[in-house]
Amino acid sequence: MAEFFASGHAVDVVLAVLMLEFLWLALRQKRALEALLMLLPAALILLGLRAALTGAAWYWVAIPLTLAFPAHLADLARRMRR
C-alpha cells in the first residue's frame, strides 16, 4: 500500500473519479464551464500532491498549487454573481 501512495497512483485514482464527476455534472446539467470551475482547483491541488509524492522538483509542486488559487477565486466570483 505504501508503494501505491508513493508512486502517485492513489492520486491518479482520485483524479479519475474527479474526471468522472466532471463528465457527469457537465452532461447532466449541461453546464460544463460551471463544473470545470468547481472542480479545477481540486484537480490542481491533486496534481501538486502527486508531484510531491513522486519527488518531483519543487516548482512542479508549486505551479499547480499557485494556479489553484485563481481558479478558486474564479469559481467564487461565479457563485457570487448568482
C-alpha positions in Angstrom: 0.0 0.0 0.0 2.9 2.4 0.7 4.1 1.9 -2.9 0.6 2.7 -4.2 0.7 6.1 -2.5 4.5 6.8 -3.0 4.1 6.2 -6.8 1.3 8.7 -7.0 -1.2 6.1 -8.3 -3.6 6.9 -5.4 -3.8 10.5 -6.7 -4.4 9.1 -10.2 -7.4 7.2 -8.9 -8.8 10.3 -7.3 -8.2 12.4 -10.5 -10.0 9.7 -12.5 -13.0 9.9 -10.1 -12.9 13.7 -10.4 -13.0 13.4 -14.2 -16.0 11.1 -14.0 -17.7 13.6 -11.7 -16.9 16.4 -14.2 -18.4 14.4 -17.0 -21.5 13.5 -15.0 -22.1 17.1 -14.0 -21.4 18.5 -17.4 -23.7 16.1 -19.2 -26.4 16.1 -16.6 -26.7 19.8 -16.0 -25.4 20.9 -19.4 -23.1 23.4 -17.7 -19.6 22.3 -18.5 -18.0 25.7 -17.6 -19.6 25.7 -14.1 -18.5 22.1 -13.5 -15.0 22.9 -14.7 -14.7 26.0 -12.4 -16.0 24.0 -9.5 -13.6 21.0 -9.9 -10.5 22.7 -11.4 -9.0 23.9 -8.0 -9.2 20.4 -6.6 -7.6 18.9 -9.7 -4.7 21.3 -9.5 -4.2 20.6 -5.8 -4.2 16.9 -6.6 -1.6 17.5 -9.3 0.6 19.3 -6.8 0.2 16.4 -4.3 1.1 13.9 -7.0 4.3 15.9 -7.8 5.2 16.0 -4.1 4.6 12.3 -3.6 6.7 11.3 -6.5 9.6 13.5 -5.6 9.3 16.0 -8.4 11.2 19.3 -8.3 9.7 22.0 -6.0 8.3 24.0 -8.9 6.2 21.1 -10.1 4.6 21.2 -6.7 4.3 25.0 -6.5 2.9 25.7 -10.0 -0.4 23.7 -9.7 -0.8 24.9 -6.1 -0.4 28.5 -7.2 -2.8 28.1 -10.1 -5.4 26.6 -7.8 -5.9 29.9 -6.1 -7.0 32.0 -9.1 -9.1 29.1 -10.2 -10.8 29.0 -6.8 -11.3 32.8 -7.0 -12.9 32.4 -10.4 -15.3 29.8 -9.0 -16.2 32.0 -6.1 -16.8 35.0 -8.3 -19.1 32.9 -10.5 -21.0 31.8 -7.4 -21.3 35.3 -6.0 -22.9 36.6 -9.2 -25.7 34.1 -8.9 
